Amino acid sequence: MIPFNKPFLTGNETKYITEAVLSGKISGNGMYTKKCHEFFSAKYGFHKCLLTTSCTDALEMAAILADIKQGDEVIIPSYTFVSTAIAFIRQGATIIFADSHSDQPNIDEDLIEGLITERTKAIVPVHYAGVACDMDKIMGLAQKYNLLVIEDAAQAIDSYYKGKPLGSIGHLGCFSFHETKNVIAGEGGLLAINDPSLAKRSEILWEKGTNRAEFFRGEINKYGWVDIGSSFLPSEIIAAFLYAQLENIEAIQQKRKSIWDRYYGNLSSLREKGVQLPTIPDYATNNAHMFYLICQSLDQRNALISYLKEKEILPVFHYQSLHASDYYKDKHDGRVLTNSDNFSDTLVRLPFYFELTLEEVDRISQHILEFIS
Ligand SMILES: *Cc1c(COP(=O)(O)O)cnc(C)c1O
């Protein structure tokens, strides 16, 4: 059986975890957390970094930092993971769902301005499959209407927009190290704070509403409770695992790109049969987070998945439009989001993980070509 995902171990994870455990400091914000923060700041130029226990947590921190309150509106794509929405819902926001482009799942930037009202506080673009949204358009709107931009860069580590790292362009950027992402820690995340005016408060929220970080830097002589917050920081055990991955990010990315290119080459002829391949705009890079196909119909997609399962291959479909979810359908304003619904019905993700061999990619591709013809 070829699974959909298989977490990749670089080799040093357990070694670093053992070191962390034996060091006598296994709670958060120790040596490995600092090494991870330094790595991200140096490689991607984030103003400030804070590891979190998930991308969901990073989004929740972002929602608090953005000062989202009851009645505020936040614009997000409907075709995304639940976390993009729930972080803001928890703060009392009304979510205004936007449709995707017709040829790729990212938010259609040209629809955003029409959704902005006096209550709009933030835009949350999701870089689907690690492919950048058009950030110049989004940042332009943010400036014009005085909004915050929080990038859901959960899938977008090591990907770029016009040469700028994703997660470094909005006021805040959120990453995931869930075991299905390119770089993993089991569960884990990162909040990148790019707007310096949010940096001080971010550290306080991260440390359960206390100014402990300032205290440990010797900037104040006692610490106490100064704000809301939570225990957003992961233990050193998680950070040690993550650091082993980060040391190998180049190799991970190179291997994933070779898998992606092989799929793309093998499957290009599907276009003539009406099945679409991923679209990558000129301004975006490909970080090889996933490989997907867009089938012609729900029936074709489901039949393809069944066919591949018979051949011991496990593809998956995923996001179902959030505006049509059980939780939100009665709260949604009724706009029809055709493209989002279309991706819900027709997008299929193929097996994608570091240890997938090119021979396996060929085998999977062969079966898909057989099925579609
Ligand atoms: C994976 C993912 C998340 C959630 O990440 P966790 O680390 O599992 O909380 C959020 N948004 C998107 C787009 C994702 O792909």
The ligand as an SDF file (V2000), in Angstrom:
LIG
                    3D

 15 15  0  0  0  0  0  0  0  0999 V2000
   -2.3000   22.3860    8.3740 C   0  0  0  0  0  0  0  0  0  0  0  0
   -3.0230   23.6580    8.2440 C   0  0  0  0  0  0  0  0  0  0  0  0
   -3.4590   24.4040    9.3550 C   0  0  0  0  0  0  0  0  0  0  0  0
   -3.3870   23.8840   10.7610 C   0  0  0  0  0  0  0  0  0  0  0  0
   -2.1110   23.5670   11.1970 O   0  0  0  0  0  0  0  0  0  0  0  0
   -1.9400   22.8390   12.6240 P   0  0  0  0  0  0  0  0  0  0  0  0
   -0.4630   22.9660   12.8740 O   0  0  0  0  0  0  0  0  0  0  0  0
   -2.3710   21.4300   12.4210 O   0  0  0  0  0  0  0  0  0  0  0  0
   -2.7440   23.5590   13.6310 O   0  0  0  0  0  0  0  0  0  0  0  0
   -4.0430   25.6410    9.1520 C   0  0  0  0  0  0  0  0  0  0  0  0
   -4.2140   26.1370    7.9150 N   0  0  0  0  0  0  0  0  0  0  0  0
   -3.8400   25.4470    6.8110 C   0  0  0  0  0  0  0  0  0  0  0  0
   -4.0420   26.0530    5.4680 C   0  0  0  0  0  0  0  0  0  0  0  0
   -3.2530   24.1760    6.9460 C   0  0  0  0  0  0  0  0  0  0  0  0
   -2.8850   23.5010    5.8510 O   0  0  0  0  0  0  0  0  0  0  0  0
  1  2  1  0
  2  3  1  0
  2 14  2  0
  3  4  1  0
  3 10  2  0
  4  5  1  0
  5  6  1  0
  6  7  2  0
  6  8  1  0
  6  9  1  0
 10 11  1  0
 11 12  2  0
 12 13  1  0
 12 14  1  0
 14 15  1  0
M  END
$$$$
